[in-house]
């Protein structure tokens, strides 16, 4: 539980670094992952990894479609 809480705190701080379109995509992914049947810690670990990938792509000025693809729901199901 404590790990989940810490990861969530880190994730909320990092969200501020995403640009508007990437933030919208990340929030969509977050909603999808939050409604799956994984444990709270598993969800937070996945969301943290997705955040890291998105921030890295944003820094490198790469399109999110290289990471997420054209369908974020399909991406989430593959996780």
N, C-alpha and C positions, 0 to 999 in steps of 0.2 A: 504493500500500500504506500509506504513512504517513497519507494523508488518511483512508483507511478506518479505521485504528487510532484516529485522533483523534476521528472521528465516533462510533465505538463507545464511547470513553471518555466523551464528552459525553452520549451516550444513556444509559449506565448511571447517571450522576449524576442525570439528569433523571427516570429511572424512579422514584426515591425520592419524587418529588412527586405521583405518581399515587395515587389512593385504591385500595383493595383490588379492587373490581370492575373498575375501569379498567385496573389493572395486569394482572389476569388476561386481559382482552381484548387488551391490548397484547402480552402474552407469546404468546397464541394467534396473533396477526397476525405476530409475529416468527418463530415457528416456521414458519408458512406461507411467508413471504417468504424465509427462509433456505434453504428447499428448492426454490426456483425456479432458473431457468437464467440469472439475471443475474450480472454481475460483483460482486465483493465491495464495491467502491466504490458501485456502483449500488444494491445492497441497503441499505447504510448510509445513503445519501442518502434513499432512500424511507422507511426506518424513522425517520430524523430528522424528516422532514416529517410523518409520521403522529404521532410523539410531540408535535411542536409543535401540531398540530391538536387532539389529545386534551387536552393541557394547557390550551390556550386555551378549549376547550369546558368543561373542568372548572372553570376560573376563573370563567367566565360562567354556571356552573351549568346548562349545557345537556346534554340527554341525548346519549349517544354515538350513538344511532340516527340523529340528524340528520347525523352525519358518516360513520359506518361503514355505517349501514343495519341491517337485521335479520339479515343474513348476512355475517359477516366474511370468509368464503371468497370470496363473490361480490365483495366490496369489493377483496380482494387480487387477484383475477383481472382486475378492471377496471384495476388499476394496470399 
